[in-house]
Each structure stands twice: as structure tokens, then as C-alpha cells.
Amino acid sequence: MRYLWIVAGLVVAGVLALWLIKAVIGFFFSMLFYIVIGALVVGGAIYLVNRARRSINGGNRRRLPY
């Protein structure tokens, strides 16, 4: 009877371990997804701001040295 309890305990521990590993991996990949999306949004905003500044200042033309 003692071995039955040991096997049942191992099965429960294995199920809990698999659930915890899935939860941690799922959390990691969801956070990684949001970080990548955030980086793309910020990078696109910086690109658009720099492009707008160049069009206003005439950044495509060379400046004469003072």
C-alpha cells in the first residue's frame, strides 16, 4: 500500500511540474511577443519623427560649413 501512495505522489508531482513549466514558458513567450511589438512600434515612431524632421529642415541637402 505504501508503494501505491509513492506512485500516486510521483504522478501528482509530475502533473504539477508540467503545469508549472507550461505556465512559465507561456508567460515568457507572451512577454517576449509584447516586447517585440513594443520595440517595433517605438522604432517606427522614431523613424517617422526623424523622417519628418528631415523633410522640414531639408536634411537631404548638404549644409554649408560656417
Beta strands, then each sheet from edge to edge (+ up, - down):
end
